[in-house]
């Protein structure tokens, strides 16, 4: 078996082998973080209890809203520029890091200012935000990852980040054993960010590169920001869309509600890597099918959506009925209320899977503006629904708001925008499982 596998690899072109190897490293990274992450999160949740666990998750969700500013939407743009003009690598990377240092400091100041306005009488949450938002400054070191992406060498990033992850996982276990206070876990989150950045710096040197060659060109900085501002807005909309529920729960309900809700979403979202892996695998063949005609192209899209619907139903239906026993098994009796949240939130997976599948169509058709508008409207709807539902239904209301807003963004919007209506009917066929009843 192993010989056949090696023989098959040998037949592939060096470029394709490199790409497949890169995907393998990224997939291994995902599996490790998810598997270990769920275990340590459950342990931490049991130790802290719903109230403090909610406070920690509120802080992380709040700070994540400012990561968009720190990242500046430069990821794809920097990779593109280096690929197009390798000779300007040092200047592009140096300028990007300088921009990210400035934006990270600005994001840190804004995060501290914002939490002071939102929670003026809560010194603990202000301290937690002050600690964890320090990770925004270390975001600048992720510039090194852009270089590894251009070289299809993500293994260096995986090694650097996972060594930091494993070290801090051990530290968190020790903190739990020593019955450390909540603030210690905030410092652990900051330390993991710092170690990951330091690891990238070491990996960059090990790969034969030298940070000292980097240069800053403020003229190039203006060009980078000119290209990235639409992506900043898009990424901000996505971050609000994904994380505002936890922040609003903390503001409109209680920290305990955030803890209950967060435990449910951890179990709901753990399945998302399946959709990501499938979409990444089939995207090239679907893009290629576009060259062979619309029927072949949309036929492959229909098969993808059928598969996604089947997997989503296979996950959501059992989870709906087993949610409470599963939550109690993983997080303990204190989190039993999260069972009802999970039974609702798990249905967001159906539209999330469709959203990633729809992304293949968006990239192929160049419909990025539609993606921005749809996500922005979804974010606005999510905020509005949370304002309406959370005061009365708390974490249950947040789960309902999530499912409705995801369904609107990734399904209903496709009926409203004319170019996506054919895609909307493809989704409808998948949702109704009509492919199971089609005559052979």
Secondary structure as UniProt FT lines:
FT   HELIX           2..11
FT   HELIX           14..71
FT   TURN            72..73
FT   HELIX           75..84
FT   HELIX           86..88
FT   HELIX           89..118
FT   TURN            120..121
FT   HELIX           123..132
FT   TURN            133..134
FT   HELIX           135..138
FT   HELIX           139..142
FT   HELIX           143..150
FT   TURN            151..152
FT   HELIX           154..177
FT   TURN            178..179
FT   HELIX           182..206
FT   TURN            207..208
FT   HELIX           211..213
FT   HELIX           218..252
FT   HELIX           255..269
FT   TURN            270..271
FT   HELIX           272..289
FT   HELIX           290..292
FT   HELIX           294..331
FT   HELIX           333..335
FT   TURN            336..337
FT   HELIX           338..345
FT   TURN            346..347
FT   HELIX           348..365
FT   HELIX           368..407
FT   HELIX           408..412
FT   HELIX           413..416
FT   HELIX           418..420
FT   HELIX           421..431
FT   TURN            432..433
FT   HELIX           434..436
//
